[in-house]
Amino acid sequence: MANLDLSPELEDILAAHCAANGSTRKAVIEAALIVYLERFGWRFPIQDGRLTVIPPPAQAVTKEETITLLQRKSQNGRWGLALVGPPAAGEPGIEFSYHGHVWLGYTYEAAGEAAGVEIYRLVPAPGMFVLAARQDITPVTGCQVVSMDLQGNGDISLVTGDPGTAVWRQWKTRRRGSVLMRLGEAGRPREVEAHEVIALGLGTRK
């Protein structure tokens, strides 16, 4: 305690306080340390005239629960794609509409691979969205896409981006045509209308 290195200003204050109140350097520093540690749950009761130390209760370390929201494999079972996330994101094994399922307030990140299945994790992200669709999708503007051909089991794609600017191309069978898609006001995928194509500067994109 005597070797505690304080700033010159604090040393002056400490010395003046000790001189004025008849305190010792050690007593003042210990009192300040007790006040500081009590903010973090430590307790220092006096028992039988002696100071005792009671540490804060041990905090249980819990791992955030994660569920599999969807998993699709290729026809031969050798590769596939899975999306995991917190239970708040929905029930396991989501059902797809034609244009897919949307999570508002999330993005996704790569979380690893197991037995050929690429795993992605939903991550909270205000102002973003994630779309999972059994479609062949490529990005056009304002979004990121992961897409996988599952042979006879069709395609699976994940899209993430800003709902206000993200546009993606949804391909028809064997890529014999496509439509431009974006999120509507209700957070549901819809086709981009003609005037929006011009407004977004997409009229010349293939």
C-alpha positions in Angstrom: 0.0 0.0 0.0 2.9 2.3 0.8 4.3 1.8 -2.7 1.0 2.7 -4.4 1.8 5.1 -7.1 -0.7 8.0 -7.1 -0.6 11.1 -9.2 1.0 14.2 -7.6 -2.3 15.9 -7.3 -3.9 12.9 -5.5 -0.8 12.6 -3.2 -1.2 16.2 -2.2 -5.0 15.7 -1.4 -4.3 12.5 0.5 -1.5 14.1 2.6 -3.7 17.2 3.4 -6.6 14.9 4.4 -4.4 12.8 6.7 -2.9 15.8 8.3 -6.3 17.4 8.9 -8.1 14.4 10.2 -5.4 12.3 11.8 -5.9 9.5 9.3 -3.2 7.2 7.9 -2.5 6.8 4.2 -3.4 3.1 4.4 -6.8 3.7 6.1 -7.9 6.3 3.5 -6.9 4.2 0.5 -8.6 1.1 2.0 -11.8 3.0 2.6 -11.8 4.3 -1.0 -11.2 0.8 -2.3 -14.1 -0.6 -0.3 -16.5 2.1 -1.7 -15.3 1.3 -5.2 -15.7 -2.5 -4.9 -19.1 -2.2 -3.3 -20.3 -0.9 -6.7 -19.6 -4.3 -8.1 -21.3 -6.4 -5.5 -18.5 -6.9 -2.9 -19.6 -6.6 0.8 -17.4 -5.7 3.7 -19.4 -6.3 7.0 -17.8 -5.9 10.4 -18.0 -9.1 12.4 -16.5 -9.4 15.9 -14.8 -6.0 15.4 -13.0 -7.2 12.3 -13.6 -6.4 8.6 -14.7 -9.4 6.6 -14.8 -9.7 2.9 -17.7 -11.3 1.0 -17.2 -11.5 -2.8 -20.1 -10.9 -5.2 -22.3 -14.0 -6.1 -20.8 -16.0 -8.9 -22.5 -15.0 -12.2 -23.8 -18.1 -14.0 -22.3 -18.1 -17.5 -25.0 -19.2 -19.9 -24.6 -19.8 -23.6 -27.2 -18.2 -25.8 -29.6 -20.8 -27.0 -29.6 -21.4 -30.7 -32.1 -23.4 -32.9 -32.0 -24.6 -36.5 -34.5 -22.5 -38.4 -34.0 -24.2 -41.7 -31.8 -26.8 -43.3 -31.8 -28.0 -46.9 -29.5 -30.6 -48.5 -28.6 -31.5 -52.1 -30.3 -34.5 -53.7 -27.2 -36.7 -53.1 -26.9 -35.4 -49.5 -23.3 -34.2 -49.9 -23.8 -30.5 -49.4 -26.4 -28.1 -48.2 -27.2 -24.9 -46.3 -28.6 -24.3 -42.8 -29.7 -21.2 -41.0 -29.6 -21.0 -37.2 -30.7 -18.3 -34.8 -32.3 -17.5 -31.4 -35.7 -19.0 -30.5 -37.1 -15.4 -30.7 -36.6 -15.6 -34.5 -39.2 -18.3 -34.9 -39.9 -22.0 -34.8 -37.5 -24.7 -36.1 -38.2 -25.8 -39.7 -39.9 -22.7 -41.1 -42.4 -23.1 -43.9 -41.6 -21.2 -47.1 -44.1 -19.2 -49.2 -43.3 -19.0 -52.9 -41.0 -15.9 -52.5 -39.6 -17.0 -49.1 -39.5 -16.1 -45.4 -38.3 -12.7 -44.1 -36.8 -11.8 -40.7 -36.8 -8.0 -40.1 -34.1 -6.6 -37.8 -31.5 -9.3 -38.6 -28.5 -10.0 -40.9 -26.6 -13.2 -41.2 -23.0 -14.3 -40.8 -21.1 -17.5 -41.7 -20.9 -19.8 -38.7 -19.0 -22.8 -40.0 -19.6 -26.0 -41.9 -20.6 -29.5 -40.8 -20.8 -32.6 -43.0 -20.8 -30.4 -46.1 -23.6 -28.2 -44.9 -22.7 -24.5 -44.8 -24.1 -22.9 -41.6 -25.2 -19.3 -41.3 -26.4 -17.5 -38.2 -29.0 -14.8 -37.7 -27.5 -11.8 -36.0 -29.6 -8.9 -34.7 -29.1 -5.8 -36.9 -31.6 -3.0 -36.7 -32.6 -1.6 -40.1 -31.6 -4.8 -41.9 -33.5 -8.0 -43.1 -32.8 -11.6 -44.0 -34.8 -13.5 -46.6 -34.6 -17.2 -47.0 -36.1 -18.5 -50.2 -36.2 -21.8 -52.2 -35.2 -19.8 -55.3 -32.2 -19.2 -57.5 -31.3 -15.6 -56.5 -28.5 -13.2 -57.5 -27.9 -9.7 -56.0 -28.6 -6.6 -58.0 -28.1 -3.7 -55.6 -28.0 -3.0 -51.9 -27.8 -6.6 -50.7 -25.7 -9.7 -50.2 -26.7 -13.1 -51.4 -25.7 -16.7 -50.6 -27.2 -19.1 -53.1 -26.9 -22.9 -53.5 -28.0 -25.4 -56.2 -29.4 -28.5 -54.5 -29.7 -30.6 -57.6 -33.1 -32.2 -57.8 -34.1 -30.5 -54.5 -34.1 -27.1 -56.2 -32.2 -24.0 -54.9 -31.8 -22.3 -51.6 -30.8 -18.6 -51.1 -30.2 -16.2 -48.3 -30.5 -12.4 -48.9 -29.6 -9.7 -46.5 -29.6 -5.9 -46.9 -31.4 -2.6 -46.2 -35.1 -3.1 -46.9 -35.2 0.4 -48.5 -32.5 -0.2 -51.1 -32.0 -4.0 -51.6 -33.0 -5.4 -55.0 -32.4 -8.9 -56.1 -33.0 -11.0 -59.2 -35.1 -14.1 -58.8 -34.5 -16.5 -61.7 -37.1 -18.8 -63.3 -36.4 -22.5 -64.1 -33.1 -23.0 -65.8 -32.7 -19.3 -65.8 -35.1 -18.8 -68.7 -36.1 -15.4 -67.5 -36.1 -13.5 -64.2 -37.9 -10.9 -62.1 -36.5 -8.1 -60.0 -37.6 -8.3 -56.4 -37.5 -6.1 -53.3 -39.3 -5.9 -49.9 -42.7 -4.2 -49.8 -44.0 -2.0 -47.0 -45.3 -5.0 -45.1 -41.9 -6.6 -45.2 -42.9 -9.1 -47.8 -41.0 -9.7 -51.1 -42.7 -8.3 -54.2 -41.8 -7.5 -57.8 -40.1 -4.2 -58.5 -42.5 -2.0 -60.5 -41.6 -0.3 -63.7 -41.3 3.2 -62.3 -39.0 1.8 -59.5 -36.7 0.2 -62.1 -36.2 3.7 -63.6 -35.9 5.5 -60.3 -33.3 3.0 -59.0 -31.3 3.2 -62.3 -31.8 -0.5 -63.0 -33.3 -0.1 -66.5 -30.1 -1.2 -68.3 -29.0 -4.0 -66.0 -29.2 -7.6 -67.2 
